[in-house]
Amino acid sequence: MRNAVGSVLTITGWVGWTLCGFGGLALCLHILHSTAGLAGVTLGFLLSPVTFIATPWFALAALHTWTPLLVCYAGGFVSTSLIGIGAGIRD
């Protein structure tokens, strides 16, 4: 039973991590499109790690919205926590 619960938590964490990653990147690229146009999206896609790190903070400072920060950082933290808890339960 412990193994099943740990597996469910781990799988849920990986699915959440993937969804938050791709959803956060899409949200960041949308913000870049609204502010910098197609050139911003092109550079943002080519520099995806920088986009994923910097754009949520830009959105908070310039656009006064918490959503990208919550999706990128809080979603990643919760998902990583689920993966760790699930792996700990399975062992």
C-alpha positions as CSV (number, residue, x, y, z in Angstrom):
1,M,0.0,0.0,0.0
2,R,2.8,2.4,0.8
3,N,4.4,1.7,-2.5
4,A,1.2,2.5,-4.3
5,V,0.7,5.8,-2.4
6,G,4.3,6.8,-3.1
7,S,4.0,6.0,-6.8
8,V,0.8,8.1,-7.1
9,L,2.5,11.0,-5.4
10,T,5.6,10.7,-7.5
11,I,3.5,10.5,-10.8
12,T,1.3,13.4,-9.7
13,G,4.5,15.4,-9.0
14,W,6.0,14.7,-12.4
15,V,2.7,15.5,-14.2
16,G,2.4,18.8,-12.2
17,W,6.0,19.6,-12.8
18,T,5.6,19.1,-16.6
19,L,2.4,21.1,-16.8
20,C,3.8,23.9,-14.7
21,G,6.9,24.0,-16.8
22,F,5.2,24.1,-20.2
23,G,2.3,26.2,-18.9
24,G,4.8,28.6,-17.3
25,L,6.9,28.9,-20.4
26,A,3.7,29.5,-22.6
27,L,2.6,32.2,-20.1
28,C,6.0,33.8,-20.2
29,L,6.1,33.8,-24.0
30,H,2.6,35.3,-24.0
31,I,3.8,38.1,-21.7
32,L,6.8,38.6,-24.0
33,H,4.5,38.7,-27.0
34,S,2.3,41.4,-25.4
35,T,5.3,43.6,-24.4
36,A,8.0,42.9,-27.1
37,G,6.2,41.4,-30.0
38,L,7.4,38.6,-32.3
39,A,11.1,39.5,-31.7
40,G,10.6,39.1,-28.0
41,V,8.9,35.7,-28.4
42,T,11.7,34.5,-30.7
43,L,14.5,35.5,-28.3
44,G,12.5,34.3,-25.4
45,F,12.0,30.8,-27.0
46,L,15.7,30.6,-27.9
47,L,16.7,31.6,-24.3
48,S,14.0,29.6,-22.6
49,P,15.8,29.1,-19.2
50,V,16.4,32.9,-18.9
51,T,12.8,33.5,-20.0
52,F,11.5,31.1,-17.4
53,I,13.5,32.8,-14.6
54,A,13.2,36.5,-15.5
55,T,9.8,37.0,-17.1
56,P,7.7,36.2,-13.9
57,W,9.7,38.8,-12.0
58,F,9.2,41.3,-14.9
59,A,5.5,40.5,-14.8
60,L,5.3,41.2,-11.1
61,A,7.3,44.4,-11.3
62,A,5.9,46.0,-14.4
63,L,2.5,44.4,-14.9
64,H,1.6,43.9,-11.2
65,T,0.5,40.3,-11.7
66,W,1.4,37.3,-9.5
67,T,0.2,34.6,-11.9
68,P,3.4,33.8,-13.8
69,L,5.4,33.8,-10.5
70,L,2.9,31.4,-8.9
71,V,2.8,29.1,-12.0
72,C,6.6,29.0,-12.5
73,Y,8.0,29.0,-9.0
74,A,5.2,27.8,-6.7
75,G,4.1,25.1,-9.1
76,G,7.6,23.9,-9.5
77,F,8.2,23.9,-5.7
78,V,4.9,22.0,-4.9
79,S,5.6,19.5,-7.7
80,T,9.2,18.9,-6.6
81,S,7.9,18.4,-3.1
82,L,5.4,15.8,-4.2
83,I,8.1,13.9,-6.1
84,G,10.4,13.9,-3.1
85,I,7.7,12.8,-0.7
86,G,6.5,10.1,-3.1
87,A,10.1,8.8,-3.5
88,G,10.6,8.8,0.3
89,I,7.4,6.8,0.9
90,R,8.3,4.2,-1.7
91,D,11.7,3.5,-0.2
